[in-house]
Amino acid sequence: MKPLTGIPTHTIPQLEHEGIFMRYFDETITDRNYLQLVHRDDFYLLVYQERGRSGLFVDFQELSFEGPAAFIILPGQIHYGLSSQQSAVFLVAINRHLINEQYQSLFIRPWEIFSQCH
């Protein structure tokens, strides 16, 4: 399979020199256009949806969440937002180099289990 080039890779902002970036989104955030752009990240993205409904596309699979939900987007996974309705979401981006290699499988395995369930 030919590698997908031309898909931008996001990095943690330079101001976050500790390698962790946190952000909160809710319905008061009006500019959500960047959430709908196809991209990948070079960090782990831990997502906790406090409330609402949302949909996203991760590695060519459509996912939807309603109410409280938590999930992880791994470094390199292609993703973008599809929808968001009255949602409140906490995002925690963690530099992949901060996660010890022996523990990285703890993040990967739950994703594999989750993908088989939906």
N, C-alpha and C positions, 0 to 999 in steps of 0.2 A: 504494500500500500504506500502510495506517495505521501510523505509527511505534509501536514497542513502548514503552509507558510503564509505569511501575511496576516495572521491572527496576532494582535498585540499581546504582549506579556506585561502585566502590571507588577510593580515592585512596591514595597512598603516605602512611604514617603521618607525622604532623606532626613527630615526633622525628627523622625522617630528612631534615633540612634540606638536605642535599646533593643530594637528588633521586634517591638510589639506596638500595634496600632489598634485603637478601639474607636468605634463609632456607633451612634444610635440613630435609627431612622424611625419616624412615625408619619402619620398622615399630614403633619404640618410641613414636611419637606416637600416642596413643590417641584424642584428640578430633579427628576429621576431618569432623565434621558440616558445618562451614562450607564445606568443599570441594565439597559436594554442593548448595549453594545457587546457583541461577541468578543470574548477575551479569555485569557488564562492568567493565572497568578503564579509568582515564583515563591509563594508562601502558603502556609496552612491558613484556611479561613474557617473559623468556628462561628457558626451562626445559631443564634437563639431567637426564635420568633415568640414573642410574648403573647401576642394576640393577632387576630385578623386572618386573612387568607392571602396566600402568595403562590406563585408558580414560577418555576425556572427550568431551564434546559441545562443539563449537565452531561457532558460526553454523549450527546445525541439521544438522551433520554429525557422525556418531559416528566417533571416532578411537581406535585402540588401539596401544599400544607395548609391545614386549617387549625386555628387555635394554637396553643403552645406546641412548639416543635423545636428540635435541635438537630443539626446536621453539620457535616464537615465537607468542605471542598478542598481537595488535595492539590498540592503544587502541580501545575501542568494540565489540570483538567480544564477543558474548554467549557465555558458556561456563559449564560446571560439570563437576565430576568425577563419573565413573560408578563407577569401581572402582580399587582399588589392592591389589596382592598382592606382599608382600615387596619393595616398591619403596623405593629411596633416590633422592631428588630434590633438586636444587639449584634454587632460584628466585632470579632477579635481576630486580627491578622497576626500571625506569629512567624517570624523568620524561620525558614526550614532548617537553618544551621543551628538553631537553638534546641531543636529536638534531637536527642541522642539517637544515633542510627538504630540501636537495638530496640528503641521504643517506637520507631516509626511504623512498625507493623500494627501497633495498637490502633493507629488512625486508619490504616488501610483496611484491615479486617472488618471493622464495623460497616464500612462503606460497601464491601462485597456482600455482606449479609443483608444490608438494607436493600441493595439493588435486586437481590433475589426475591424479596418480599413484595416488591411493587411492580 
